[in-house]
């Protein structure tokens, strides 16, 4: 085989890997959605509609994540939150300890 053809055949897989990696990186610029849940509906966690420690913490996480993640807070009654966890839904329950 001529030298140029051999180099082309060797470089082609590297070029394809690089292209695939570039496309994957471009697609991953969309932030990862993180669901956050709480059942606390009293101060200091909730002080007014969309205000309080829960919302301040969510806003802080969104600012610090620099666009890599987007945190969304949802409020649920305790029994509904327990059901979500029992069915294996993925989310973060704020300000609780799993041992409790």
Residue pairs with C-beta under 8 A, 6 or more apart in sequence:
1 9
29 67
31 65
31 67
31 68
31 69
31 70
32 68
32 69
32 70
33 69
33 70
33 72
34 61
34 69
34 70
34 71
34 72
34 91
34 92
35 72
35 74
35 89
35 90
35 91
35 92
36 58
36 71
36 72
36 73
36 74
36 91
36 92
36 93
36 94
37 73
37 74
37 75
37 76
37 81
37 84
37 91
37 92
37 93
37 94
38 45
38 54
38 73
38 74
38 75
38 76
38 81
38 93
38 94
38 95
39 75
39 76
39 77
39 78
39 81
40 46
40 54
40 94
40 95
41 75
43 52
44 52
44 53
45 52
45 53
45 54
45 95
46 52
46 53
46 54
46 75
47 53
53 95
54 73
54 75
54 94
54 95
55 73
57 94
58 71
58 72
58 73
61 69
61 71
62 69
62 70
62 71
65 71
73 94
76 84
81 93
84 91
85 93
